[in-house]
Amino acid sequence: MHSELNKIRREYLGLNLQDVIDYEKFCMISIVWHSTKIEGCSLTETDTKVLIENDITAAGKPLKDHLMIKDHFAAFQFIKEHAMQKRKLSIGFIKEIAASVMKNTGSFTNTALGSFDTSKGDLRLAQVYIDTKYFPDYKKVPDLLEQLCLKVNEKIDKVKNEEIIELAADIHYNFVNIHPFGDGNGRTARLLMNYIQMYHNEPLIKIFTEDRVAYIDALNEAENSENIELFRKFIIQQKIKFLEIEIDKHKNLNKGFMLSF
């Protein structure tokens, strides 16, 4: 699968799409739409483009969904800036990303153990249970995040070729299984994955909303079998799918345009 990805990656890079006006911006907008759609956002991809480009809201759609989109795009721009600066991971940096993701949709939660605010990037102070899975006890979260940052920072300047996307998949997998925040963990995990890509100036990774079930299955199967290769394989498949779509778009562009009346 790595050989297939490398072949398609070379073809994609050969198109020099980085020279196309606003190409990266529109890729980011599309990735934001897919990422928020996975979390239940009601806006269409066109709604998302119009909102980000023109600040025009979609009639009849919830305000919270618009804010989710705006925050996610701002967080994407935030990580891009820091990737260009080659900033290493830290708990503080991850909290900044999470705070950006949840800036206008986060909430303040009171528990017997203390209070935390997801809009500020506070770590959770409560147990989290989703479907059939319990995530690590909140008391273990700081140490687990610290270990994650250390592991990634040890590798981030050393990885090359296929190791880059493997590290991107690994940070996503480990982060989402730590589940350090009360909300926004999936979006933050996908941003961290693309942070690795941006850090190495690699094409971005899109998790397609229509593949949401396969995405969740890949996470669960990797954990149940204690085989992270299963999730790495899924991420590689998603990147291949994204690059193939972009290459096809470019081929269709080259067919030219004729006036029609």
Secondary structure, DSSP 4 states (H G I P E B T S, - for coil): -HHHHHHHHHHHHTTTGGGSTTHHHHHHHHHHHHHHHHTT----HHHHHHHHHH--PPTTS-HHHHHHHHHHHHHHHHHHHHHHTTPPP-HHHHHHHHHHHTTTT--EEEETTEEEEGGGTPPP-S--EETTEEPPPGGGHHHHHHHHHHHHHHHTTT--THHHHHHHHHHHHHHHHH--SSS-HHHHHHHHHHHHHHHTTPPP----GGGHHHHHHHHHHHHHHT-THHHHHHHHHHHHHHHHHHHHHHHHHTT------
